[in-house]
């Protein structure tokens, strides 16, 4: 997939741009008979729909620049997950995608429970097992296959992790690099250009952002994942890497923490990685952080030496965690 070359400001403005929020409730009522349910904002373009005649829904109003077929693709994969009784949010209607003022809208059932904004060892064990189960599912049917791994809040074009990183690095070409940071910039560009994404390694369905805040512990004791925007396929180690990164970050950046051990133990109940996957796991761990930090640099919130230093530090953590995973 080829990402469009935009400035960071252009990208983030388009990602957050919505029209017709004030008339969305009326659209849902006309489309689904939601009886004028109140809308409660949850995130950018995401609303809980408190219906008067049934359990609440979630309506995702996507930017106009996101093609309708991507929302349809999200819905197809969510239906595939439901067919396999996998714990993910469920579509709220047989025809869950509509168009409102030129923007795709996807409706799903609201998942009641407690968000895992902070997770202890037990929760990370459950998340590791959840991810292992996801990676044992059959391959997506041919008509549903698309690249996944990019976080939709970072890139308009979504796609793979490689696509996300490529777009972030392109932001830097629109930004002045101070002379004193030029060497750090050149070194980082060269390093990132040589990253092995493991694209020939075993693939699976990739949740785009498998961090605790995107999971809900239901009253029945089940862990359910939300926010599947941009879901697709790719190297399975990419999502494992980012779940392990979440465990490290919630352990004060200790790669030897019991939370890391818990993710590995849960995942290994279902999946044993192949030998070549460990290097790809280590390479993936710092990449979403690198994208975020490139954005912060372009907005004047970080120096480039801080961006490069953060990438180096998390790369070292990634190698340590990959070694732990190999030896578990």
N, C-alpha and C positions, 0 to 999 in steps of 0.2 A: 504494500500500500504506500502511495506517495503522499506525504503530508504537505499541505499548503504552507508557504512561507509567509508568515505574518509576524508583526511585532507582538510582544507579550501583551501590550495594551489592547491591540486589536482583538487578540484571541480571547482575553478575559472579558472584554466588553461584550463580545458576541455570545460567549458561554452564558453570561448572566442576563442577557437581554430577553425580556418577556413582554408580550402585549396582551391586553384584554384580561388581566387578572380580575378586574372588578366584574366581568361578565362570565367568568369561568363557571361559577355555581349555576347560572342559568343554562349554560351549554350542557353541563352534566345532567341537569334536570330534564332538558329536552331529549338528550341522547339516551339516558338510562332511567328516567323517572325517579331521581333521587329525592324528590319532594322538597326541593329547596334547602338541602342540608347545608349547614354552616361549614365554611372552610377555615381550617386552622393551619397557619404556615408552619412547616417543619424544617424546610431548607429552601435553597434557591429554586423556585419553581415547583416545590413539592408541598402538597397540602393533605392534611387529614380531612376527609369528607364525613362529617357527623350526620349521617342519614337519619331521618325521623322514623323510617320504617324498617330498620335493620342494622346490623353491625356496621361500624365505620369502614370506609375505604381509604385508599391513598390515591390521589391523582397527581401524576407527574406531567407537568406542562414543559415540554422541551423547547429549546431555542428554535427560532424559525430556520436557522441555518442547518439544523440537524435533520437530515432527510427522513421522510415518513417511513421508509423501508427499514431504517435502523430501529425505530420503535416497534415495528412489526416483527423484526428479528428478535428483539428482547422478548416479546410476547411468545413467539414460537418456542424459544428455549425455556422460558418459564413453564410452558405447557409440557414440554419434554420432561422437565424435572418433576412436575406433578405426576406424569404418567409413571415415573419410576419411584413415586412416593418419597422423593427426596425433600428434606426440610428446607424449603425456600418459601418466600412469599408467593401467594397464589393469585392468579388472575381473578378479577372481580366479576367478569362478565364473559359470555361466549364471544363477544365482539369487543375486546378490551381497548382497541386503539381507535381514536377519532381525531378529527382536525378542528382546531379552534383558532380562528384568525391566522391561518397559515402555519400553525404550530401543532405538532403531534402531541396527543394526550394519551397516556397509558393509565388504566385504572387497575389497581390490585387491592386485595383485602388487607386491611390494617392488621398488623401482627401485635396482639396485646401481650404485655409482659414487661420485663425489666431490661433495658439496654445494657450491654456489657461495656460501658465506657471505661471501666477499670476491671481487669480480670485477675483473679488469683490463680494459684496452681491448678486447682480443680477445673476452673473455667478454661484455662489454656489446654489442659488435657482434652476436654470436650471439643475445643476448637480444632485441635490437631486431628482428633478422630473424625470430626465432621469433614475436614478437608480430605482425609484419606478416603472416606466414603465417596465424596464427590469424584475423586480421581479413579474410582473403580467403575464408574458408570460407563455404559457403552459409548462408542463414538457417536457424535451428533450425525443425524442423517445428512446426506449431501446437500439438500436444499437449505439446511440451517447453518452450514459451516461458514465461519468467518473468523478473521483474526481477532483475538482478545488479549487482554493484559494491560492495556492503557487505561489510565484513570480519566473518566470523562470530565472531571473538574479541572484537569490540566491541559487537555487537548481537544479541539473541536473534531478532529478527524478520527479520534479513537484508534481502533486497530490494535497493533501489537505493542509490546514494551519497546521494541526497537523504534517504532513509529513515534511513540511518546518522547523518547530521548532525542530522536532526530529533530523533532519540532522544537524542543527546549534548547538544543544547541543552536538552532537557527535564530532563536531570539537574540542570542549574543551578537550575531552579525549586525544587528540594528542598534547595538549599544557600544559606547566608547569604552575601551579597555585602557585604564591608566597605564602609562609606561612602566611604572614600578611593578605592575602585576602582569605584564605581557608574557614573561617567562612562565608564570603559573598557568596562564591561559593556554599558551601553546602546548605545554606539557599535558594539560588536562584534555584538550581537543585530541591530541595524538593518542592518549590512553583510551578515551572513550571510543575513538574510531576503531580500536582494536579489540573491543569487548566481544567475547564469544557468547552469544545469546542462547546457545544450545538448541537451535531451531530444528535440528535433526533428531533430537532426543525424544523420549516418550512424551506424547501430548495428551491433554485432557481438557475438560471444560474448566475455564479460568474465571472465578469470581474476580471482578475488576479491582476490588479494594477490600481484601479479607482482614480487616482490622476489627478489634472488639466492638467499636461503636456501631458497626454494621451487622451486629448479631443481637438477637433478642432471646432472653430466657423466658419461655412461656410458663404460665401457671402449671402446666402439665409436666414441666421439667425438660422440655425439648429445647434445643438450640436451633434457632431459625435465622437464616441469613436474609437480609434485605438489601436494597439498592444494587440491582443487577444491571444497571444501565451500561450498555457496551459489552455485555458478556459475550464471550467467544471461546475459541480454542487456542491452545499454544502449549509450550513446554510446561509440564506440570510443576517443575521446580520453581517457576516464577512465583506462583501463589504461595507455595511453601516458604520461599525466601521472605516474602513480605509478612506472612504470619509470624515467622521467627523474628523478623525485625521488630514487629510490634511487641513480642515477648521481651526482647532485649531492651527496647526503649522504656517499657514499663518496669524494668528491673534496674533502673539507673545506669543503663548501658553496660550491664554486666553480662558478657556472653556465656558465663558459666552458671547462670541463675537457674533456680528450680523451675521457673516458668518456661525457659528454653527446653529444659529436660522434659517438661510435661508435653509441649508441642510435639517433640520428637517421638515420645512414647506413644502418644495418641495416634500420630500419623502412621507409625510403624505397625500398628494393629491391622492396617489394611494394605500398606504400600512399603516395599523395600526398593530404594533407589538403585539404579544401575551405576556402575563405576564412574562413567563420564558425567553423571548428573551433579556430582558434588562441586566440581569447578564452576558449572553454570549457576548453581545455587549461590555460591560465594559472589560471583560476578553480578548477579541480579540484586543482591541485598541493598546496595547503596543507590540504586538507580532512581527510584521514585523520590528519594531525598534529594538527589542531585537535581532533578527537574524542579522540585519545590525551591531549592536554593538558587538555581539559575533565575527563577522568577523573582526571588527576593533581591538578588543582585540587580536585576534590570529595573526594579522599583527603588533602588538606592537604600535597601535595608541591610545589605551585607556587602563586604568587600569581596573582591574575587579571590583573594588569598583565603578568606574564610570558606568560600565555596569549595575551592580545591582542597583545603585542609579537611573539611567535613567529608568529602568524597574519599580521601585517603584513609581517614579514621574508620569510617564505616566499612570500607573495603577490608581493612584488617580484621574488624569484628566479623565480617562475613566469612573470611577464611577460617577463623577460629570456630565459628558455629558450624561451618561445613565439615570441619574435622570432627567436631563432636557428633554430628549426625552420622558420619561415616563409621565412627567407633561405637555408636550406641548398640 
